[in-house]
Amino acid sequence: MKKIPDFKLSVLFILLVFIIQSISSSIFPLITIIAINLEYIKNPNPVIMLIFILVTSIVIGVILAKIISKRVLKPITDLNEATKKVAKGDFNVHIDEIGIVKEIKEMIHSFNIMTKELKNIETFRSDFISNVSHEFKTPLSAIEGYATLLQDENILKSERENYIERIIFSSKRLSTLSGNILMISKLENQEIVLDKIKFSLDEQIRSCILSLENLWSEKNLSLDIEMDNVVFYGNKSMVSHIWFNIISNAIKFTPNGGLISVKLKNENDFIKAIISDTGIGMSEDIKKHIFEKFYCADKSRSDSGNGLGLTLVKRIIELCGGTIEVESKKNIGTKFIVKLPNTDGY
């Protein structure tokens, strides 16, 4: 917030005191003289009249000074009280932007902006803690439950293997969640991409597709791959998260026998990657929120993820100086369009 110049305030209050005293010491004597001339006051005693005028002028001056100073100081006292509330954690504070001094009005305006931002941060913090707690609680409860069932010595071998498989699945989910949270926290406080190297972007995407082979082959999905030879200059490990999250989502939400298309084009100033599927698609309302933290379109699905993958993708693309767009129609499919700057190492 902008600091009010002490000199300006001092001059202002000196002027106010001078004006008030001038008014009180001139108006009342003038009224008294008029009253004497009109014979409302007869045979006045000069000494008594002088004392009377002096005392009355002081009293009127004090009253006027109190009224005017209260008006002038009200924005400052309001700001002082509001600051005390903010210090106690109350961010629902708003002060009317009034005041004679321009700097005071500007300071109050800045204060209102600050409290609004603090309120938004507090809301985000509460939601974040709530979501993280919920996301951790689900797999932990599953692990505890299946581990308890494994203590029964009379369970069948097939049941035991099923419980162990579910424990491993929940453990991996916890590990992914922890890794994503740590990475997002790191990237949100990072503005410069480090450890940049030149690498083949098309080869990286092919490797990602191969690493997910067990998922797309299990669903008998067809792949349409068409990629130019593209060299990209960036953080190889960080960029790989873009393709892994988008392609794994495409596989997850595409029904058996569907099609996934991956295209990569070198278009002079930028590199364009288009990843589309013939999956379940999404509504316009869902599309607006997919890049938000912990947003899951279908919370009833146990495999719906933790809502951090696309948030991570968007942040990485922003750090690379690129953009991401999504086109989708319900029950028809989804298309992600990623554009990255074609710096070629410079």
Secondary structure, 3 states (H helix, E strand, C coil): CCCCCHHHHHHHHHHHHHHHHHHHHHHHHHHHHHHHHCCCCCCCCHHHHHHHHHHHHHHHHHHHHHHHHHHHHHHHHHHHHHHHHHHCCCCCCCCCCCCCCHHHHHHHHHHHHHHHHHHHHHHHHHHHHHHHHHHHHHHHHHHHHHHHHHCCCCCCHHHHHHHHHHHHHHHHHHHHHHHHHHHHHHHHCCCCCCCCEEEEHHHHHHHHHHHCHHHHHHCCCEEEEEECCCEEEECHHHHHHHHHHHHHHHHHCCCCCCEEEEEEEEECCEEEEEEEECCCCCCHHHHHHCCCCCCCCCCCCCCCCCCCHHHHHHHHHHHCCCEEEEEEECCCEEEEEEEEECCCCC
